[in-house]
């Protein structure tokens, strides 16, 4: 009798634990589906934290921002930067990532009233070896997209509706230069970089 009661008790505990853990997994998935995985996408801390840069970059508060007070700006020579996002380290399981999650990536680009610029943006899905398995871009470091002075911020966005199996990292790359060869940070302004992964 005692053994039977103990067995029932253990069974009830296991069922409860499974329910709780399943609920936690569902909650984690819901949270991950709405969370921006980019570190410092909006420059609001006034620093270049989270980005690997090449060339002249600054987080500026010069009245040209998509939201808030700051944006990232480049100067008169070509400057590039990128950020690699490790999805497994952020809590996504390999099973989640191999099941074809929806990946939304976007960024805002604009120019100052007194100076135009040239820019590029690239969004990439990477495997465990950092090989590109899918990508979207506008312009490139070798073929920049022109933008006249006083252009209101425009959004470059792409949604990978079903990521290929093997997804482990995301990479955002961007950059550019001004079109007047002015010293200082008068080139294109980049703001509000976003990457959202929604598991199936």
FENBELHU-V644147 format. One record per run of one state. SS is the DSSP state (~ for helix, > for strand, _ for the rest). FROM is the first residue (numbers start at 1). LEN is the number of residues. Records with the same first field share a line. If there is no record, write none. Layout:
# FENBELHU-V644147
SS=FROM-LEN + FROM-LEN
This chain:
# FENBELHU-V644147
_=1-1 + 33-19 + 55-2 + 61-10 + 75-4 + 87-7 + 99-3 + 111-1 + 113-2 + 116-1 + 127-5 + 139-1 + 141-2 + 144-1 + 148-6 + 161-8 + 179-10 + 199-2
~=2-31 + 94-5
>=52-3 + 57-4 + 71-4 + 79-8 + 102-9 + 112-1 + 115-1 + 117-10 + 132-7 + 140-1 + 143-1 + 145-3 + 154-7 + 169-10 + 189-10
